[in-house]
């Protein structure tokens, strides 16, 4: 099938984008349902559906009905009409997911970055592995709708990375660099797209006011208020990891001293644990370092932390108290600022300390959140899992390309 790009002109028809958006939201719809939801006439809908069918974007299947007479024809997106890549650039690894048009992941690759976090190393890996995935799945590159890339840091809508402290990148024209390797459109996002994966999993969240807190290799927040995903004046919104919590503290990747991220992020904690281990402490984490020529990834060091806490290990519990104290204080400040009804806790640090995070946030609220007795806030763990970022990226691309 010849690739027909979906862009702002989509065959010059705004209604084509509208129908694609409706099908993304509702899965299968009859023509009468499309007319009602999209607010268009029957003849207009017939023309648009025929055009989309000819281009391969939709397929039609017989429906069922308890009534006598003709059965409705159901219209749905054609999964194999085109494909998208979602790429997560993490200080520890690259994660590449290949998705079909209905946002189903059909293949993926997880690549360790090692100590080399340079832009060139990342570009080299992507330039080899993305064509490799296409070859492995026997998908025609002409069917690729685009590639979306996400990373932690200050990322403009034009794909310029002004600062990514976890990666050590500054002033990188990432979109431009990627476009020199690939013939299909490139989209670059910051990590706020992970909330879109939560919405896809739990659509009811779209009717709520959500504070999403992520503690992993970085520390960040995303806020969704009154149906709007906040971005800020310069798209640097949500950088809670760079709130200075201790003046004169350790140097953060952003260049400042004493940032929250320099204390409770995965890399900061793994570094502190290793330092304590070399000094004769941190006994419970010993297996993470023994007989290894290189330092393990932060998530590997911390993978059994919750178990050590349950075993009442003194060091593990003291480290937990340290992290929880810093984190819950910032969480209470954000609740005061944004008045959410839902708080989502995400990231591998949150997974290890979820129970402690939840309890301490609630304790802080009683003492430090204004009018807390009248607030009804649900605190829940993130549900989209380790694939949240790449799923969120694909959702973001399709929103850009199909929503009106």
MOUR-V822630 format. One record per pair of residues at least 24 apart in sequence whose ideal C-beta (glycine too) atoms are under 7 Angstrom apart, sorted by the first residue. I is the first residue (numbers start at 1). J is the second residue. Records with the same first field share a line. If there is no record, write none. Layout:
# MOUR-V822630
I = J, J
This chain:
# MOUR-V822630
1 = 56, 81, 143
3 = 82, 142, 143
4 = 55
6 = 145, 401, 402
7 = 401
11 = 51
13 = 48
14 = 404
15 = 40, 44, 48
16 = 48, 51, 52
17 = 402, 403, 404
18 = 404
19 = 48, 49, 52
20 = 57, 402
21 = 402, 403, 404
23 = 58, 75, 76, 77
24 = 77, 398, 402
27 = 76
28 = 74, 76
29 = 74, 75
30 = 63, 72, 73, 74
31 = 73, 75
34 = 75
49 = 75
56 = 81
57 = 81
77 = 101, 102
79 = 104
82 = 143, 145
83 = 139, 143, 144, 145
84 = 145, 146, 148, 394, 397
85 = 130, 147, 148
86 = 148, 390, 391, 393, 394
87 = 126, 147, 148, 149, 390
88 = 150, 389, 390
89 = 122, 149, 151, 167
90 = 217
91 = 117, 166, 167, 217, 267
92 = 217, 297, 299
94 = 122, 125
95 = 390
96 = 129, 130, 133
97 = 387, 390
98 = 133, 137
99 = 394
103 = 394, 395, 398
105 = 387
106 = 137
107 = 133, 136, 137
109 = 133
117 = 167, 168
119 = 169, 172, 177
123 = 177, 181
126 = 181
127 = 181
141 = 183
144 = 184
145 = 184, 401
146 = 184, 185, 186, 187, 397
147 = 182, 184, 186
148 = 187, 189, 393, 394, 396, 397
149 = 174, 178, 188
150 = 189, 190, 191, 193, 389, 393
152 = 191, 217, 218, 220
153 = 190
154 = 235, 236
155 = 188, 189, 190, 235
156 = 235
157 = 235
159 = 186, 188
163 = 254
165 = 252, 253, 254, 261
166 = 217, 218, 253
168 = 253
187 = 397, 400
189 = 393, 396
191 = 220, 389
192 = 222, 229, 238
193 = 389, 392, 393, 396
194 = 346, 384, 388, 389, 392
195 = 222, 224, 229, 392
196 = 392, 395, 396
197 = 384, 388, 391, 392, 395
198 = 344, 382, 383, 384
200 = 391, 395
201 = 383, 384
202 = 383
205 = 342
208 = 341, 342
209 = 339, 340, 341, 342
210 = 340, 342, 344
211 = 334, 335, 338, 340, 343
212 = 344, 346
213 = 331, 343, 344, 345, 346
214 = 346, 347
215 = 264, 327, 347, 349, 350
216 = 266, 347, 348, 349
217 = 265, 266, 267, 298
218 = 261, 265
219 = 260, 261, 264, 265
221 = 334
223 = 338
225 = 338
240 = 330, 334
241 = 265
243 = 330
245 = 326
260 = 326, 330
263 = 326
264 = 323, 326, 327, 349
266 = 298, 299, 302, 348, 349
267 = 298
269 = 298, 302
270 = 298, 301, 302
273 = 301
281 = 315
282 = 315
283 = 315
284 = 308, 313, 315, 316
299 = 348
302 = 348, 349, 352
305 = 352
306 = 352
320 = 353, 356
323 = 353
324 = 353, 356, 357, 360
327 = 357
328 = 357, 360, 361, 364
329 = 364
331 = 361, 364
332 = 361, 364, 365, 368, 369
335 = 365, 369, 377
336 = 369, 370
340 = 377
341 = 376, 377, 378
342 = 378, 380
343 = 377, 379
344 = 380, 382
345 = 379, 381, 382
346 = 382
354 = 381
